[in-house]
Amino acid sequence: MEEELIREETALRRRLLLRLLRGFSFENPRHKGETISDLVPAELITAELTQHNPHRVIQS
């Protein structure tokens, strides 16, 4: 009985994970919701990063 419950819970967790990841692009992630903090603190953003990857730098 306990093993059956564990298998059922595992299946439910897999389905939930797949539902959450459906349509998610790891190449171009879009955050759904409010961020808790800056992804990269402003003091760590270098001139090299802004020069070579301007699309990845969010100016606030």
Distance bins in CASP14 RR format, pairs under 12 A and 6 or more apart:
PFRMAT RR
TARGET T0000
AUTHOR 0000-0000-0000
RMODE 2
METHOD distances of the structure
MODEL  1
1 7 0 0 0 0 0 1 0 0 0 0 0
1 8 0 0 0 0 0 1 0 0 0 0 0
2 8 0 0 0 0 0 1 0 0 0 0 0
2 9 0 0 0 0 0 1 0 0 0 0 0
3 9 0 0 0 0 0 1 0 0 0 0 0
3 10 0 0 0 0 0 1 0 0 0 0 0
4 10 0 0 0 0 0 1 0 0 0 0 0
4 11 0 0 0 0 0 1 0 0 0 0 0
5 11 0 0 0 0 0 1 0 0 0 0 0
5 12 0 0 0 0 0 1 0 0 0 0 0
6 12 0 0 0 0 0 1 0 0 0 0 0
6 13 0 0 0 0 0 1 0 0 0 0 0
7 13 0 0 0 0 0 1 0 0 0 0 0
7 14 0 0 0 0 0 1 0 0 0 0 0
8 14 0 0 0 0 0 1 0 0 0 0 0
8 15 0 0 0 0 0 1 0 0 0 0 0
9 15 0 0 0 0 0 1 0 0 0 0 0
9 16 0 0 0 0 0 1 0 0 0 0 0
10 16 0 0 0 0 0 1 0 0 0 0 0
10 17 0 0 0 0 0 1 0 0 0 0 0
11 17 0 0 0 0 0 1 0 0 0 0 0
11 18 0 0 0 0 0 1 0 0 0 0 0
12 18 0 0 0 0 0 1 0 0 0 0 0
12 19 0 0 0 0 0 1 0 0 0 0 0
13 19 0 0 0 0 0 1 0 0 0 0 0
13 20 0 0 0 0 0 1 0 0 0 0 0
14 20 0 0 0 0 0 1 0 0 0 0 0
14 21 0 0 0 0 0 1 0 0 0 0 0
15 21 0 0 0 0 0 1 0 0 0 0 0
15 22 0 0 0 0 0 1 0 0 0 0 0
16 22 0 0 0 0 0 1 0 0 0 0 0
17 24 0 0 0 0 0 1 0 0 0 0 0
18 24 0 0 0 0 0 1 0 0 0 0 0
20 32 0 0 0 0 1 0 0 0 0 0 0
21 29 0 0 0 0 0 1 0 0 0 0 0
21 32 0 0 0 0 0 1 0 0 0 0 0
23 29 0 0 0 0 0 1 0 0 0 0 0
23 30 0 0 0 0 1 0 0 0 0 0 0
23 32 0 0 0 0 0 1 0 0 0 0 0
24 30 0 0 0 0 1 0 0 0 0 0 0
24 31 0 0 0 0 0 1 0 0 0 0 0
24 32 0 0 0 0 1 0 0 0 0 0 0
25 31 0 0 0 0 0 1 0 0 0 0 0
28 55 0 0 0 0 1 0 0 0 0 0 0
28 56 0 0 0 0 0 1 0 0 0 0 0
29 35 0 0 0 0 0 1 0 0 0 0 0
29 39 0 0 0 0 0 1 0 0 0 0 0
29 56 0 0 0 0 0 1 0 0 0 0 0
31 38 0 0 0 0 0 1 0 0 0 0 0
31 39 0 0 0 0 1 0 0 0 0 0 0
31 58 0 0 0 0 0 1 0 0 0 0 0
35 58 0 0 0 0 1 0 0 0 0 0 0
35 60 0 0 0 0 0 1 0 0 0 0 0
37 60 0 0 0 0 0 1 0 0 0 0 0
38 44 0 0 0 0 1 0 0 0 0 0 0
38 45 0 0 0 0 1 0 0 0 0 0 0
38 57 0 0 0 0 0 1 0 0 0 0 0
38 58 1 0 0 1 0 0 0 0 0 0 0
38 59 0 0 0 0 0 1 0 0 0 0 0
38 60 1 0 0 1 0 0 0 0 0 0 0
39 45 0 0 0 0 0 1 0 0 0 0 0
39 56 0 0 0 0 1 0 0 0 0 0 0
39 57 0 0 0 0 0 1 0 0 0 0 0
39 58 1 0 0 1 0 0 0 0 0 0 0
39 60 0 0 0 0 0 1 0 0 0 0 0
40 46 0 0 0 0 0 1 0 0 0 0 0
40 49 0 0 0 0 1 0 0 0 0 0 0
40 50 0 0 0 0 0 1 0 0 0 0 0
40 53 0 0 0 0 0 1 0 0 0 0 0
40 56 0 0 0 0 1 0 0 0 0 0 0
40 57 0 0 0 0 1 0 0 0 0 0 0
40 58 0 0 0 0 1 0 0 0 0 0 0
40 60 0 0 0 0 0 1 0 0 0 0 0
41 58 0 0 0 0 0 1 0 0 0 0 0
41 60 0 0 0 0 0 1 0 0 0 0 0
42 49 0 0 0 0 0 1 0 0 0 0 0
42 50 0 0 0 0 0 1 0 0 0 0 0
42 57 0 0 0 0 1 0 0 0 0 0 0
42 58 0 0 0 0 1 0 0 0 0 0 0
42 59 0 0 0 0 1 0 0 0 0 0 0
42 60 1 0 0 1 0 0 0 0 0 0 0
44 50 0 0 0 0 0 1 0 0 0 0 0
44 57 0 0 0 0 0 1 0 0 0 0 0
45 51 0 0 0 0 0 1 0 0 0 0 0
45 52 0 0 0 0 0 1 0 0 0 0 0
45 53 0 0 0 0 0 1 0 0 0 0 0
45 54 0 0 0 0 0 1 0 0 0 0 0
45 56 0 0 0 0 1 0 0 0 0 0 0
45 57 1 0 0 1 0 0 0 0 0 0 0
45 58 0 0 0 0 1 0 0 0 0 0 0
45 59 0 0 0 0 1 0 0 0 0 0 0
45 60 0 0 0 0 0 1 0 0 0 0 0
46 52 0 0 0 0 1 0 0 0 0 0 0
46 53 0 0 0 0 0 1 0 0 0 0 0
46 57 0 0 0 0 1 0 0 0 0 0 0
47 53 0 0 0 0 0 1 0 0 0 0 0
47 54 0 0 0 0 0 1 0 0 0 0 0
47 57 0 0 0 0 0 1 0 0 0 0 0
48 54 0 0 0 0 0 1 0 0 0 0 0
48 56 0 0 0 0 0 1 0 0 0 0 0
48 57 0 0 0 0 0 1 0 0 0 0 0
49 55 0 0 0 0 0 1 0 0 0 0 0
49 56 1 0 0 1 0 0 0 0 0 0 0
49 57 1 0 0 1 0 0 0 0 0 0 0
49 58 0 0 0 0 0 1 0 0 0 0 0
50 56 0 0 0 0 1 0 0 0 0 0 0
50 57 1 0 1 0 0 0 0 0 0 0 0
50 58 0 0 0 0 0 1 0 0 0 0 0
50 59 0 0 0 0 1 0 0 0 0 0 0
51 57 0 0 0 0 1 0 0 0 0 0 0
END
